[in-house]
Amino acid sequence: MIKKITAAMIALIMCAGLAACGNSEEEKEQESKTATTTTAADSAEDSVEDTDGGDDAVTTDGQDVTDDGNADDDSSGQSDVLTGEAAAGMNMRLVKEKNLIVLDNGDLEAQPTDEELEKAIEAALAQYEAAANKDLKAFMASLNLKAVEKPLIEMCKTTYAMEQEDIIAMMENGMPAQYQIVSDAADLLQNVGDQDVIEKMYEAGDNSDVSQLDKLIPQLIDSVTADSEVVKADIGSGTIFRADNAVEPLEERNDSTIYGVMVESCGKDGDDVFMNITISMLTENYEFALNQVEIWGVGGEYGAYILDTARNEKSEDLKGITAEDMYNKLQSGSSSEEVTAEDGE
């Protein structure tokens, strides 16, 4: 799975020349929550370790609340729904008419509105269903990378202008949520975008011509389409659109489906919103989990980038439960087993 590009990596790889040098190297370690970059500047190597910043925080935007743990390990037989103990200390609210429970850890840069969460869920489900149907055109539309164009340009220019020690300090203190999310989009673009355009971006960095980004980043994004041979060959390597990923159809989703959203991070820039969330759904017979979902909502246009999914059979203790039941028991610190015992479901 593609790892995130940190702000420093974007500056070095896509904008280049952070420390007035033209060469850079990157080394990605295969860990779920930490990326380490090694860059060469004027023949001196600086090692920078960056922690993803929002992965330990928990946010929920849906009615059914699920664990963000090892979602692709279907052998555990464990329910994904959070127990009261796991939800303790969380900010939690119920959007009853939407069968939605929203959780966060109380340490967000910004709070997403119910409308923003609804649009985020819609964007993520559109991507999930496109992957399940192996519809590449719909899948690319669900990413809506065009929406992230302006934030990416701004981020590259900002990080390019920063001193290296300031970049390191920002990473050590945790990148802003907006940068975390835009970094994921940049990572995907680097993997499936037009390599000639990326080379021109390197050259622009070497020549300290950051103004070229206004032209080159839109060109890079425009190159990532369902008709691109690079996309057809490589889109599966870092997304859920791949043959070895069992993305099951959501045929049971209806008005009774319970949604849970855990908001791991959220940042805003004016009316634009950037979120890292985990979405869970309880249908009649299944628990679905959409883990590490990056959301960008820019100018009212939303895109999603899902990094992991899982589907498990619904445990007996969750059958018949309502969103209100779940909310009340989570709030009181009860386990899901107690929900069934007390309510006689």
N, C-alpha and C positions, 0 to 999 in steps of 0.2 A: 504494500500500500504506500502511495506517495506520502512523504512526510512534509510537514509544513515548512515553508520558507520563512525565516525570520526577517524582521525589518532590515537587519544588517546584510543578510544574504541577498535580499532584493536589491539593496543599494549596490552590493558588490557584483552580483550576477547580471541583473537587468539594467542597472544604471551605471555600474562600474566605477572605478576610480575613487572610492571613498576616501582613501588616504593619499590622494594625488598619485595613484599608481594605476597602471593599466592592466595588471594581471591579477587574477584571483583564482583560488581553488575552493572547492566545497567538498566536504565529506559528511555524508549523512549516516548516522547510526540507526539501526533498526530497532528503535524503542518507541513505545506508543506515546510517550508524553514529553520526550526530550530530544532536541535536535542540537548537534554539535557541529559548528562550522570552523574550518581552518582556512585562513586566507593568507595570501602572500602579498606583502606590501614592501616595495623597495628591498627585496631579498630578505626581509625579516618576517617570520611567521608569528601570527597572533592567534591563539586559540580562544574561541568564544563559545561558551556553553549557554544555551538558551532553554529555559523551561517554558512550556506552552502557556502557562499563566492561568488559563481558565479551566483546565481539565479537572482540577480538584474541586472546583466550585460546582454546585448542583443547581439546575434550573428546570422547572417543569412548566410546559405550556399546554398541557392537555389534561383531560379528565382522568384518564387512567394513568397512574404513576408507576413507572417501572424503574428497575435498577439499571444503572448505566454500566454494569460490570461486563463480564465476558459474554457479549451477546451472541457471538457466533459459536459458542460452545453449547450445542443443543443437547448434549448428553447428560447435563447436570440434573435435569428434571425439576429444578428449582423454579418457583414462581418468580417472575420478574417484578411483580408489584411490590412496592416498598412497604415494609412494615411500619408501624407507628414509631418504633425505636429509630429506624433509619430516617424517618421524617422529622424527628424531634429537632427543634431549633430552627426549622425551616419557616420562611414566610410562605403561607399557603392560602389560596383562595379558590372558591368554587364558582364557576360560571355555569349555573344550573341549566339554563336553556340550551347550552352547547355541550352538556355532558363533559365538561372540561375542568380538570383540577390543575392548577398552576402552582409550582413550587420554585423558590429560589433561596439561596443561602443568606440573603440579606446584605450581601457585599457587592452588589452590581454597580457598575458605573451609571447605569440608567435602567429604568423600569419599562419593559415593553407594555404597550396597551393591549387590551383584549383584541382590538381590530388588527394590530400588528401580529399578534400570535395566531389569529385565524388565518391571515394571509401566509404566514410562515408555514403553518400546517398544510394549507392547500398546495403551496409550492413543493413541499417535501413529498406529499402524497402523489402529486403529478409525476415527480421523478421516480418514485417507487413503482408506480404502475407502468411507467414507460419502460423501466428496467425489467419488470415482470413480463411485459409483452414483447421485449426485445425490439422496441420501436426506437431506433437511434435518433430519428428526427425529433420525436417528442421528447426524448431524453435530453438532447442538446437544447431544446427550447426551454426545458425546465431549469437548466443551469442559468440561463439568461445572463451570460457573461458580459453582454453589452452594458448591463446596469452597473457593473463594477468598474467600468472604464475610467470614469472621472476620479473615483476614490483611489484607484491604482496609480494613476498619473500623479495625483497629489502626494500619495505616500512615497513614491519613488523620488520625487523632487525634494520632499522634506528630509528623507533619510540621507539623500545625496549631500544635502547642505550641512548635515550634522557632523560634528567631530566624532572620531571613532570612540573616544572615551564616553561620550554622551550616548552613543548607540549601545555600548556595553552596559552602561548604567541603566538605560531604559529596559534592556533585556533582563538584567538581574532583578529589577523591580517589578517586572511584569509588563508586557506590551499592552497598550490600549486595546480594548476589545475590537475596535474597528481595524486596527492593524493585524490582529490575529486572523480575522475573517478574510480580509483582503489578501493576506499572505497565502491562505489556502487557494484562493482563486488564481493567484500568481503562480503557485506551484503547478496547478493543473495546466495553465497556459504554457508554462515552460515545457511541460511534458508532451503536449499535443499541438502546440502552435507551430507556425511556419518558422523553420530554423533559419532561413535566410533573414527574416525580420529580426530574429533574436540576435544574429550576428551583427546586424546593423545597430542594434541597441548596445552591444558590446563596444562597437566602434564609436558610437556617440559618447559613451562613458570614457573611453580612452582619450577622446578629443575634448572632454569636459563640455560637451554640447548638449546639456540637459534639455534644451528647447526641442530637440528632436523627438523626445518622448511624446510630445503632443501629437505627433504624426505616427510614430512607430507603434505605440501601444494600441491605438485603434486598429492599425493594420494587423497587429498580432491577434487581436480579438476577432476581427473579421475573418481571419484564416481558419478559425476553429468552428467548422460546420460539419453537418452530417455527411456532406459530400467529400470531405477531405480524406484522402487516403491515410494520412497520419492518424486522424481521428478514428477511422475504421479499424486501424491496426492496434492503436494504443489506448483508446479511451477506457478500456476495461482494466488497465493495470492499476489505476488509482481511484476507480469509482465502483459503484455497485453494478455497473453494466458489464458483466463478465460471465462467461459460461460456467465457471466453477462456483459462482455465488448463487445459492438457491434463494432467489427472490420470489416468494410465493404470491400469487394473486390475492387481492383483498376482496374476494367475492362476497364475504359475509358482512362487509361494512354497511351499516344502515343507521337509522335515527337512534338506535339503542346502543350503538358503539360508545364506549367510554374512552376518553382521551386523557392522557397525562403528559404534561410538558415540564421538564426540569430545565430551567434556564441556567446554564453554566456560566455564560458571560453575555453581557449586552452593553453596547455603546451606541450613542447617537451623535449625529452631526446635523444639526438643524432638524429637518423632518426625516432624514435618512436614518435607518436603523440597521445594526449589525449584531447578529446573535449566534451563539453556539448553544445548541439545545439538544436534549434527548426527548424523543417523542415515543410514547407507548400507547397501544390501543388494545382494548379488550373487546373482542367480538364474541359471538355466542359460544364458539368452541376453541378460539385461539387467543394467544397473547402475541402481539407483534411489537417489535422494538426497532426503532430507527435511531441509531446511536451516532454521536458526533455529527450532528447535522449543522452545517454552516449556512447561515441565512443572510442575504443582503437585500435590503429594501431601499432602493434609491429612486427618488422621483416617483414614488408610488409603484414602481416595478420591482417585483420580487424574484430572486433566484435562490436555488437551494443546491447544496453539495453534500450528499449523504456519504459518509465514509464506512458505515457498517450497518447491517440489519440482522434480525433474527426472528424466527417464528417458532413458538412452542405450543403444544396443546395446553389448553386452559385447565388449570388444576381444579379439582372438585370444589375446594373451599371458595373459589371465586365465581362459581356458576350462580347466576341469579342476583349477583350483587349489583347495586345501582351506583351511580356516581355520587349521590348524596350519602349512601352507606359508606362508601370508601372514604369520602372526605371526612365524615364524622369520626370514623374509627382512626384514621390517620391523625386527626386533630387531637383525639383523646389518648393517643399512644397505644392503641390496640393493634394486635396482629391481624392479618387477613383471616386466620382461622377463627378468631373471636368474632369477626364480622358475621361469619356464617352461623356460628353457634348462637349468638344473641338474636340475630334477626330471623333465624329459622329458614334461611334461604336454601 
